[in-house]
Amino acid sequence: MKTTLLLRNVLAREDTVLVPGAYDALSARILKQAGFEVIYMTGSRVTLSLDGWPDEGVIKWI
């Protein structure tokens, strides 16, 4: 089945869909193995992770 059709089926459901973000291929694979149906990646998060910046949701600057 095409990924676009899979995404449409998930979005057509009436329940809430939790969509975690991945910052590299390894984290995307781990999220897939954990059972998430939908995962998102952004170019800025990938670039920041390569430069060593922490995830803003985990570490807050004081």
PDB file of N, CA, C, O and CB in Angstrom:
ATOM      1  N   MET A   1       0.846  -1.175   0.000  1.00  0.00           N
ATOM      2  CA  MET A   1       0.000   0.000   0.000  1.00  0.00           C
ATOM      3  C   MET A   1       0.894   1.242   0.000  1.00  0.00           C
ATOM      4  O   MET A   1       1.923   1.270   0.676  1.00  0.00           O
ATOM      5  CB  MET A   1      -0.964  -0.004   1.225  1.00  0.00           C
ATOM      6  N   LYS A   2       0.508   2.243  -0.742  1.00  0.00           N
ATOM      7  CA  LYS A   2       1.271   3.483  -0.830  1.00  0.00           C
ATOM      8  C   LYS A   2       1.249   4.221   0.505  1.00  0.00           C
ATOM      9  O   LYS A   2       0.260   4.170   1.237  1.00  0.00           O
ATOM     10  CB  LYS A   2       0.714   4.381  -1.946  1.00  0.00           C
ATOM     11  N   THR A   3       2.349   4.908   0.812  1.00  0.00           N
ATOM     12  CA  THR A   3       2.423   5.640   2.078  1.00  0.00           C
ATOM     13  C   THR A   3       1.406   6.771   2.144  1.00  0.00           C
ATOM     14  O   THR A   3       0.911   7.098   3.223  1.00  0.00           O
ATOM     15  CB  THR A   3       3.821   6.196   2.280  1.00  0.00           C
ATOM     16  N   THR A   4       1.090   7.369   1.002  1.00  0.00           N
ATOM     17  CA  THR A   4       0.088   8.438   1.008  1.00  0.00           C
ATOM     18  C   THR A   4      -1.283   7.896   1.391  1.00  0.00           C
ATOM     19  O   THR A   4      -2.035   8.553   2.112  1.00  0.00           O
ATOM     20  CB  THR A   4       0.020   9.119  -0.366  1.00  0.00           C
ATOM     21  N   LEU A   5      -1.606   6.706   0.913  1.00  0.00           N
ATOM     22  CA  LEU A   5      -2.887   6.093   1.260  1.00  0.00           C
ATOM     23  C   LEU A   5      -2.917   5.695   2.732  1.00  0.00           C
ATOM     24  O   LEU A   5      -3.948   5.831   3.391  1.00  0.00           O
ATOM     25  CB  LEU A   5      -3.153   4.868   0.375  1.00  0.00           C
ATOM     26  N   LEU A   6      -1.793   5.203   3.250  1.00  0.00           N
ATOM     27  CA  LEU A   6      -1.714   4.872   4.675  1.00  0.00           C
ATOM     28  C   LEU A   6      -1.941   6.110   5.531  1.00  0.00           C
ATOM     29  O   LEU A   6      -2.681   6.062   6.513  1.00  0.00           O
ATOM     30  CB  LEU A   6      -0.354   4.242   5.008  1.00  0.00           C
ATOM     31  N   LEU A   7      -1.305   7.220   5.163  1.00  0.00           N
ATOM     32  CA  LEU A   7      -1.473   8.465   5.912  1.00  0.00           C
ATOM     33  C   LEU A   7      -2.915   8.944   5.851  1.00  0.00           C
ATOM     34  O   LEU A   7      -3.462   9.377   6.865  1.00  0.00           O
ATOM     35  CB  LEU A   7      -0.535   9.549   5.372  1.00  0.00           C
ATOM     36  N   ARG A   8      -3.536   8.877   4.692  1.00  0.00           N
ATOM     37  CA  ARG A   8      -4.936   9.285   4.573  1.00  0.00           C
ATOM     38  C   ARG A   8      -5.843   8.438   5.450  1.00  0.00           C
ATOM     39  O   ARG A   8      -6.776   8.960   6.061  1.00  0.00           O
ATOM     40  CB  ARG A   8      -5.391   9.196   3.124  1.00  0.00           C
ATOM     41  N   ASN A   9      -5.582   7.141   5.521  1.00  0.00           N
ATOM     42  CA  ASN A   9      -6.394   6.260   6.365  1.00  0.00           C
ATOM     43  C   ASN A   9      -6.240   6.598   7.840  1.00  0.00           C
ATOM     44  O   ASN A   9      -7.215   6.585   8.592  1.00  0.00           O
ATOM     45  CB  ASN A   9      -6.017   4.803   6.128  1.00  0.00           C
ATOM     46  N   VAL A  10      -5.019   6.898   8.250  1.00  0.00           N
ATOM     47  CA  VAL A  10      -4.793   7.272   9.652  1.00  0.00           C
ATOM     48  C   VAL A  10      -5.490   8.586   9.971  1.00  0.00           C
ATOM     49  O   VAL A  10      -6.131   8.710  11.015  1.00  0.00           O
ATOM     50  CB  VAL A  10      -3.284   7.387   9.950  1.00  0.00           C
ATOM     51  N   LEU A  11      -5.371   9.565   9.085  1.00  0.00           N
ATOM     52  CA  LEU A  11      -5.969  10.875   9.327  1.00  0.00           C
ATOM     53  C   LEU A  11      -7.490  10.863   9.228  1.00  0.00           C
ATOM     54  O   LEU A  11      -8.147  11.746   9.780  1.00  0.00           O
ATOM     55  CB  LEU A  11      -5.412  11.875   8.352  1.00  0.00           C
ATOM     56  N   ALA A  12      -8.057   9.888   8.540  1.00  0.00           N
ATOM     57  CA  ALA A  12      -9.511   9.804   8.387  1.00  0.00           C
ATOM     58  C   ALA A  12     -10.203   9.235   9.629  1.00  0.00           C
ATOM     59  O   ALA A  12     -11.422   9.339   9.769  1.00  0.00           O
ATOM     60  CB  ALA A  12      -9.851   8.948   7.180  1.00  0.00           C
ATOM     61  N   ARG A  13      -9.428   8.641  10.519  1.00  0.00           N
ATOM     62  CA  ARG A  13     -10.025   8.082  11.731  1.00  0.00           C
ATOM     63  C   ARG A  13     -10.516   9.191  12.642  1.00  0.00           C
ATOM     64  O   ARG A  13     -10.071  10.334  12.548  1.00  0.00           O
ATOM     65  CB  ARG A  13      -9.019   7.194  12.473  1.00  0.00           C
ATOM     66  N   GLU A  14     -11.435   8.841  13.520  1.00  0.00           N
ATOM     67  CA  GLU A  14     -12.033   9.821  14.422  1.00  0.00           C
ATOM     68  C   GLU A  14     -11.201  10.057  15.679  1.00  0.00           C
ATOM     69  O   GLU A  14     -11.424  11.048  16.374  1.00  0.00           O
ATOM     70  CB  GLU A  14     -13.416   9.376  14.811  1.00  0.00           C
ATOM     71  N   ASP A  15     -10.255   9.181  15.992  1.00  0.00           N
ATOM     72  CA  ASP A  15      -9.485   9.329  17.214  1.00  0.00           C
ATOM     73  C   ASP A  15      -8.278  10.243  17.019  1.00  0.00           C
ATOM     74  O   ASP A  15      -7.933  10.617  15.898  1.00  0.00           O
ATOM     75  CB  ASP A  15      -9.031   7.971  17.707  1.00  0.00           C
ATOM     76  N   THR A  16      -7.651  10.589  18.132  1.00  0.00           N
ATOM     77  CA  THR A  16      -6.466  11.442  18.110  1.00  0.00           C
ATOM     78  C   THR A  16      -5.246  10.616  17.714  1.00  0.00           C
ATOM     79  O   THR A  16      -5.089   9.480  18.159  1.00  0.00           O
ATOM     80  CB  THR A  16      -6.244  12.115  19.490  1.00  0.00           C
ATOM     81  N   VAL A  17      -4.394  11.184  16.884  1.00  0.00           N
ATOM     82  CA  VAL A  17      -3.190  10.498  16.427  1.00  0.00           C
ATOM     83  C   VAL A  17      -1.977  11.191  17.026  1.00  0.00           C
ATOM     84  O   VAL A  17      -1.760  12.382  16.801  1.00  0.00           O
ATOM     85  CB  VAL A  17      -3.108  10.477  14.871  1.00  0.00           C
ATOM     86  N   LEU A  18      -1.190  10.448  17.785  1.00  0.00           N
ATOM     87  CA  LEU A  18       0.038  10.982  18.358  1.00  0.00           C
ATOM     88  C   LEU A  18       1.150  10.827  17.327  1.00  0.00           C
ATOM     89  O   LEU A  18       1.432   9.720  16.870  1.00  0.00           O
ATOM     90  CB  LEU A  18       0.404  10.259  19.696  1.00  0.00           C
ATOM     91  N   VAL A  19       1.788  11.958  16.960  1.00  0.00           N
ATOM     92  CA  VAL A  19       2.811  11.957  15.918  1.00  0.00           C
ATOM     93  C   VAL A  19       4.126  12.463  16.519  1.00  0.00           C
ATOM     94  O   VAL A  19       4.311  13.671  16.665  1.00  0.00           O
ATOM     95  CB  VAL A  19       2.374  12.839  14.699  1.00  0.00           C
ATOM     96  N   PRO A  20       5.038  11.552  16.866  1.00  0.00           N
ATOM     97  CA  PRO A  20       6.326  11.990  17.410  1.00  0.00           C
ATOM     98  C   PRO A  20       7.273  12.452  16.313  1.00  0.00           C
ATOM     99  O   PRO A  20       7.110  12.093  15.147  1.00  0.00           O
ATOM    100  CB  PRO A  20       6.972  10.865  18.208  1.00  0.00           C
ATOM    101  N   GLY A  21       8.251  13.243  16.691  1.00  0.00           N
ATOM    102  CA  GLY A  21       9.244  13.729  15.739  1.00  0.00           C
ATOM    103  C   GLY A  21      10.552  12.974  15.862  1.00  0.00           C
ATOM    104  O   GLY A  21      10.995  12.661  16.967  1.00  0.00           O
ATOM    105  N   ALA A  22      11.164  12.682  14.739  1.00  0.00           N
ATOM    106  CA  ALA A  22      12.464  12.018  14.700  1.00  0.00           C
ATOM    107  C   ALA A  22      13.500  13.004  14.198  1.00  0.00           C
ATOM    108  O   ALA A  22      13.195  13.879  13.387  1.00  0.00           O
ATOM    109  CB  ALA A  22      12.425  10.751  13.801  1.00  0.00           C
ATOM    110  N   TYR A  23      14.729  12.861  14.684  1.00  0.00           N
ATOM    111  CA  TYR A  23      15.786  13.782  14.253  1.00  0.00           C
ATOM    112  C   TYR A  23      16.852  13.106  13.412  1.00  0.00           C
ATOM    113  O   TYR A  23      17.755  13.776  12.911  1.00  0.00           O
ATOM    114  CB  TYR A  23      16.430  14.420  15.450  1.00  0.00           C
ATOM    115  N   ASP A  24      16.766  11.791  13.246  1.00  0.00           N
ATOM    116  CA  ASP A  24      17.665  11.087  12.335  1.00  0.00           C
ATOM    117  C   ASP A  24      17.034   9.738  11.983  1.00  0.00           C
ATOM    118  O   ASP A  24      15.969   9.390  12.494  1.00  0.00           O
ATOM    119  CB  ASP A  24      19.088  10.897  12.973  1.00  0.00           C
ATOM    120  N   ALA A  25      17.695   8.988  11.115  1.00  0.00           N
ATOM    121  CA  ALA A  25      17.132   7.717  10.654  1.00  0.00           C
ATOM    122  C   ALA A  25      17.026   6.703  11.783  1.00  0.00           C
ATOM    123  O   ALA A  25      16.082   5.912  11.811  1.00  0.00           O
ATOM    124  CB  ALA A  25      17.979   7.144   9.528  1.00  0.00           C
ATOM    125  N   LEU A  26      17.974   6.709  12.714  1.00  0.00           N
ATOM    126  CA  LEU A  26      17.930   5.762  13.825  1.00  0.00           C
ATOM    127  C   LEU A  26      16.730   6.029  14.731  1.00  0.00           C
ATOM    128  O   LEU A  26      16.027   5.095  15.114  1.00  0.00           O
ATOM    129  CB  LEU A  26      19.226   5.834  14.636  1.00  0.00           C
ATOM    130  N   SER A  27      16.492   7.279  15.072  1.00  0.00           N
ATOM    131  CA  SER A  27      15.344   7.589  15.930  1.00  0.00           C
ATOM    132  C   SER A  27      14.034   7.289  15.205  1.00  0.00           C
ATOM    133  O   SER A  27      13.064   6.884  15.846  1.00  0.00           O
ATOM    134  CB  SER A  27      15.381   9.066  16.372  1.00  0.00           C
ATOM    135  N   ALA A  28      13.982   7.475  13.898  1.00  0.00           N
ATOM    136  CA  ALA A  28      12.780   7.128  13.134  1.00  0.00           C
ATOM    137  C   ALA A  28      12.530   5.622  13.165  1.00  0.00           C
ATOM    138  O   ALA A  28      11.388   5.184  13.300  1.00  0.00           O
ATOM    139  CB  ALA A  28      12.909   7.612  11.678  1.00  0.00           C
ATOM    140  N   ARG A  29      13.583   4.838  13.043  1.00  0.00           N
ATOM    141  CA  ARG A  29      13.435   3.380  13.087  1.00  0.00           C
ATOM    142  C   ARG A  29      12.971   2.920  14.473  1.00  0.00           C
ATOM    143  O   ARG A  29      12.137   2.021  14.583  1.00  0.00           O
ATOM    144  CB  ARG A  29      14.768   2.692  12.718  1.00  0.00           C
ATOM    145  N   ILE A  30      13.508   3.533  15.519  1.00  0.00           N
ATOM    146  CA  ILE A  30      13.106   3.185  16.881  1.00  0.00           C
ATOM    147  C   ILE A  30      11.638   3.518  17.101  1.00  0.00           C
ATOM    148  O   ILE A  30      10.906   2.729  17.700  1.00  0.00           O
ATOM    149  CB  ILE A  30      13.980   3.919  17.911  1.00  0.00           C
ATOM    150  N   LEU A  31      11.203   4.675  16.625  1.00  0.00           N
ATOM    151  CA  LEU A  31       9.800   5.058  16.766  1.00  0.00           C
ATOM    152  C   LEU A  31       8.887   4.115  15.987  1.00  0.00           C
ATOM    153  O   LEU A  31       7.798   3.778  16.452  1.00  0.00           O
ATOM    154  CB  LEU A  31       9.594   6.498  16.292  1.00  0.00           C
ATOM    155  N   LYS A  32       9.323   3.694  14.819  1.00  0.00           N
ATOM    156  CA  LYS A  32       8.537   2.737  14.029  1.00  0.00           C
ATOM    157  C   LYS A  32       8.425   1.408  14.764  1.00  0.00           C
ATOM    158  O   LYS A  32       7.343   0.824  14.822  1.00  0.00           O
ATOM    159  CB  LYS A  32       9.174   2.523  12.637  1.00  0.00           C
ATOM    160  N   GLN A  33       9.538   0.920  15.331  1.00  0.00           N
ATOM    161  CA  GLN A  33       9.511  -0.331  16.076  1.00  0.00           C
ATOM    162  C   GLN A  33       8.678  -0.222  17.349  1.00  0.00           C
ATOM    163  O   GLN A  33       8.145  -1.221  17.831  1.00  0.00           O
ATOM    164  CB  GLN A  33      10.922  -0.761  16.419  1.00  0.00           C
ATOM    165  N   ALA A  34       8.564   0.998  17.898  1.00  0.00           N
ATOM    166  CA  ALA A  34       7.740   1.216  19.081  1.00  0.00           C
ATOM    167  C   ALA A  34       6.251   1.204  18.746  1.00  0.00           C
ATOM    168  O   ALA A  34       5.413   1.188  19.648  1.00  0.00           O
ATOM    169  CB  ALA A  34       8.113   2.532  19.739  1.00  0.00           C
ATOM    170  N   GLY A  35       5.917   1.214  17.449  1.00  0.00           N
ATOM    171  CA  GLY A  35       4.524   1.072  17.044  1.00  0.00           C
ATOM    172  C   GLY A  35       3.826   2.328  16.568  1.00  0.00           C
ATOM    173  O   GLY A  35       2.617   2.309  16.337  1.00  0.00           O
ATOM    174  N   PHE A  36       4.559   3.423  16.415  1.00  0.00           N
ATOM    175  CA  PHE A  36       3.921   4.643  15.911  1.00  0.00           C
ATOM    176  C   PHE A  36       3.621   4.497  14.431  1.00  0.00           C
ATOM    177  O   PHE A  36       4.457   4.034  13.654  1.00  0.00           O
ATOM    178  CB  PHE A  36       4.816   5.877  16.159  1.00  0.00           C
ATOM    179  N   GLU A  37       2.416   4.899  14.051  1.00  0.00           N
ATOM    180  CA  GLU A  37       1.997   4.784  12.653  1.00  0.00           C
ATOM    181  C   GLU A  37       2.510   5.935  11.802  1.00  0.00           C
ATOM    182  O   GLU A  37       2.772   5.765  10.611  1.00  0.00           O
ATOM    183  CB  GLU A  37       0.488   4.721  12.564  1.00  0.00           C
ATOM    184  N   VAL A  38       2.654   7.110  12.414  1.00  0.00           N
ATOM    185  CA  VAL A  38       3.062   8.312  11.691  1.00  0.00           C
ATOM    186  C   VAL A  38       4.223   8.950  12.455  1.00  0.00           C
ATOM    187  O   VAL A  38       4.176   9.067  13.679  1.00  0.00           O
ATOM    188  CB  VAL A  38       1.862   9.320  11.529  1.00  0.00           C
ATOM    189  N   ILE A  39       5.262   9.361  11.730  1.00  0.00           N
ATOM    190  CA  ILE A  39       6.429  10.013  12.317  1.00  0.00           C
ATOM    191  C   ILE A  39       6.780  11.202  11.427  1.00  0.00           C
ATOM    192  O   ILE A  39       6.688  11.113  10.203  1.00  0.00           O
ATOM    193  CB  ILE A  39       7.647   9.014  12.457  1.00  0.00           C
ATOM    194  N   TYR A  40       7.182  12.312  12.038  1.00  0.00           N
ATOM    195  CA  TYR A  40       7.580  13.441  11.202  1.00  0.00           C
ATOM    196  C   TYR A  40       9.038  13.788  11.434  1.00  0.00           C
ATOM    197  O   TYR A  40       9.582  13.543  12.511  1.00  0.00           O
ATOM    198  CB  TYR A  40       6.696  14.658  11.480  1.00  0.00           C
ATOM    199  N   MET A  41       9.664  14.357  10.425  1.00  0.00           N
ATOM    200  CA  MET A  41      11.039  14.855  10.489  1.00  0.00           C
ATOM    201  C   MET A  41      11.080  16.236   9.851  1.00  0.00           C
ATOM    202  O   MET A  41      10.393  16.494   8.862  1.00  0.00           O
ATOM    203  CB  MET A  41      12.034  13.877   9.776  1.00  0.00           C
ATOM    204  N   THR A  42      11.890  17.120  10.423  1.00  0.00           N
ATOM    205  CA  THR A  42      12.076  18.428   9.809  1.00  0.00           C
ATOM    206  C   THR A  42      13.564  18.623   9.514  1.00  0.00           C
ATOM    207  O   THR A  42      14.425  18.085  10.211  1.00  0.00           O
ATOM    208  CB  THR A  42      11.533  19.566  10.734  1.00  0.00           C
ATOM    209  N   GLY A  43      13.837  19.374   8.505  1.00  0.00           N
ATOM    210  CA  GLY A  43      15.216  19.630   8.123  1.00  0.00           C
ATOM    211  C   GLY A  43      15.990  20.395   9.175  1.00  0.00           C
ATOM    212  O   GLY A  43      17.179  20.151   9.377  1.00  0.00           O
ATOM    213  N   SER A  44      15.321  21.323   9.849  1.00  0.00           N
ATOM    214  CA  SER A  44      16.021  22.106  10.869  1.00  0.00           C
ATOM    215  C   SER A  44      16.415  21.236  12.052  1.00  0.00           C
ATOM    216  O   SER A  44      17.511  21.387  12.591  1.00  0.00           O
ATOM    217  CB  SER A  44      15.149  23.269  11.343  1.00  0.00           C
ATOM    218  N   ARG A  45      15.532  20.322  12.465  1.00  0.00           N
ATOM    219  CA  ARG A  45      15.852  19.444  13.599  1.00  0.00           C
ATOM    220  C   ARG A  45      17.006  18.505  13.239  1.00  0.00           C
ATOM    221  O   ARG A  45      17.870  18.245  14.077  1.00  0.00           O
ATOM    222  CB  ARG A  45      14.606  18.624  14.022  1.00  0.00           C
ATOM    223  N   VAL A  46      17.030  18.002  12.023  1.00  0.00           N
ATOM    224  CA  VAL A  46      18.126  17.136  11.591  1.00  0.00           C
ATOM    225  C   VAL A  46      19.439  17.917  11.602  1.00  0.00           C
ATOM    226  O   VAL A  46      20.454  17.418  12.088  1.00  0.00           O
ATOM    227  CB  VAL A  46      17.847  16.560  10.176  1.00  0.00           C
ATOM    228  N   THR A  47      19.423  19.126  11.077  1.00  0.00           N
ATOM    229  CA  THR A  47      20.621  19.955  11.035  1.00  0.00           C
ATOM    230  C   THR A  47      21.110  20.306  12.432  1.00  0.00           C
ATOM    231  O   THR A  47      22.308  20.232  12.709  1.00  0.00           O
ATOM    232  CB  THR A  47      20.353  21.224  10.248  1.00  0.00           C
ATOM    233  N   LEU A  48      20.188  20.689  13.316  1.00  0.00           N
ATOM    234  CA  LEU A  48      20.580  21.036  14.679  1.00  0.00           C
ATOM    235  C   LEU A  48      21.137  19.831  15.427  1.00  0.00           C
ATOM    236  O   LEU A  48      22.074  19.975  16.212  1.00  0.00           O
ATOM    237  CB  LEU A  48      19.393  21.612  15.437  1.00  0.00           C
ATOM    238  N   SER A  49      20.581  18.652  15.197  1.00  0.00           N
ATOM    239  CA  SER A  49      21.099  17.460  15.878  1.00  0.00           C
ATOM    240  C   SER A  49      22.497  17.112  15.383  1.00  0.00           C
ATOM    241  O   SER A  49      23.323  16.629  16.157  1.00  0.00           O
ATOM    242  CB  SER A  49      20.154  16.267  15.667  1.00  0.00           C
ATOM    243  N   LEU A  50      22.771  17.350  14.100  1.00  0.00           N
ATOM    244  CA  LEU A  50      24.109  17.098  13.575  1.00  0.00           C
ATOM    245  C   LEU A  50      25.140  18.059  14.159  1.00  0.00           C
ATOM    246  O   LEU A  50      26.316  17.720  14.290  1.00  0.00           O
ATOM    247  CB  LEU A  50      24.102  17.205  12.060  1.00  0.00           C
ATOM    248  N   ASP A  51      24.682  19.270  14.510  1.00  0.00           N
ATOM    249  CA  ASP A  51      25.574  20.258  15.126  1.00  0.00           C
ATOM    250  C   ASP A  51      25.702  20.072  16.634  1.00  0.00           C
ATOM    251  O   ASP A  51      26.475  20.778  17.280  1.00  0.00           O
ATOM    252  CB  ASP A  51      25.076  21.658  14.831  1.00  0.00           C
ATOM    253  N   GLY A  52      24.947  19.123  17.204  1.00  0.00           N
ATOM    254  CA  GLY A  52      25.047  18.842  18.631  1.00  0.00           C
ATOM    255  C   GLY A  52      24.091  19.616  19.511  1.00  0.00           C
ATOM    256  O   GLY A  52      24.249  19.601  20.731  1.00  0.00           O
ATOM    257  N   TRP A  53      23.105  20.292  18.943  1.00  0.00           N
ATOM    258  CA  TRP A  53      22.136  21.029  19.752  1.00  0.00           C
ATOM    259  C   TRP A  53      21.158  20.060  20.393  1.00  0.00           C
ATOM    260  O   TRP A  53      20.752  19.088  19.757  1.00  0.00           O
ATOM    261  CB  TRP A  53      21.381  22.072  18.898  1.00  0.00           C
ATOM    262  N   PRO A  54      20.769  20.306  21.648  1.00  0.00           N
ATOM    263  CA  PRO A  54      19.824  19.410  22.318  1.00  0.00           C
ATOM    264  C   PRO A  54      18.396  19.621  21.816  1.00  0.00           C
ATOM    265  O   PRO A  54      18.077  20.639  21.201  1.00  0.00           O
ATOM    266  CB  PRO A  54      19.880  19.621  23.832  1.00  0.00           C
ATOM    267  N   ASP A  55      17.556  18.641  22.091  1.00  0.00           N
ATOM    268  CA  ASP A  55      16.138  18.759  21.770  1.00  0.00           C
ATOM    269  C   ASP A  55      15.517  19.744  22.750  1.00  0.00           C
ATOM    270  O   ASP A  55      15.653  19.573  23.961  1.00  0.00           O
ATOM    271  CB  ASP A  55      15.416  17.369  21.830  1.00  0.00           C
ATOM    272  N   GLU A  56      14.847  20.761  22.253  1.00  0.00           N
ATOM    273  CA  GLU A  56      14.288  21.793  23.108  1.00  0.00           C
ATOM    274  C   GLU A  56      13.217  21.279  24.047  1.00  0.00           C
ATOM    275  O   GLU A  56      12.969  21.881  25.092  1.00  0.00           O
ATOM    276  CB  GLU A  56      13.728  22.884  22.274  1.00  0.00           C
ATOM    277  N   GLY A  57      12.580  20.180  23.693  1.00  0.00           N
ATOM    278  CA  GLY A  57      11.548  19.623  24.549  1.00  0.00           C
ATOM    279  C   GLY A  57      12.114  18.876  25.736  1.00  0.00           C
ATOM    280  O   GLY A  57      11.380  18.600  26.685  1.00  0.00           O
ATOM    281  N   VAL A  58      13.377  18.543  25.718  1.00  0.00           N
ATOM    282  CA  VAL A  58      13.987  17.766  26.789  1.00  0.00           C
ATOM    283  C   VAL A  58      14.816  18.679  27.717  1.00  0.00           C
ATOM    284  O   VAL A  58      14.743  18.560  28.940  1.00  0.00           O
ATOM    285  CB  VAL A  58      14.876  16.643  26.194  1.00  0.00           C
ATOM    286  N   ILE A  59      15.585  19.570  27.132  1.00  0.00           N
ATOM    287  CA  ILE A  59      16.470  20.440  27.927  1.00  0.00           C
ATOM    288  C   ILE A  59      16.040  21.889  27.729  1.00  0.00           C
ATOM    289  O   ILE A  59      15.922  22.362  26.598  1.00  0.00           O
ATOM    290  CB  ILE A  59      17.978  20.248  27.521  1.00  0.00           C
ATOM    291  N   LYS A  60      15.808  22.579  28.822  1.00  0.00           N
ATOM    292  CA  LYS A  60      15.460  24.002  28.766  1.00  0.00           C
ATOM    293  C   LYS A  60      16.662  24.831  29.184  1.00  0.00           C
ATOM    294  O   LYS A  60      17.345  24.499  30.153  1.00  0.00           O
ATOM    295  CB  LYS A  60      14.238  24.316  29.673  1.00  0.00           C
ATOM    296  N   TRP A  61      16.918  25.900  28.463  1.00  0.00           N
ATOM    297  CA  TRP A  61      18.008  26.802  28.818  1.00  0.00           C
ATOM    298  C   TRP A  61      17.564  27.690  29.962  1.00  0.00           C
ATOM    299  O   TRP A  61      16.457  28.228  29.949  1.00  0.00           O
ATOM    300  CB  TRP A  61      18.451  27.653  27.604  1.00  0.00           C
ATOM    301  N   ILE A  62      18.414  27.839  30.936  1.00  0.00           N
ATOM    302  CA  ILE A  62      18.075  28.674  32.106  1.00  0.00           C
ATOM    303  C   ILE A  62      18.833  29.982  32.022  1.00  0.00           C
ATOM    304  O   ILE A  62      18.698  30.832  32.902  1.00  0.00           O
ATOM    305  CB  ILE A  62      18.407  27.940  33.444  1.00  0.00           C
TER     306      ILE A  62
END
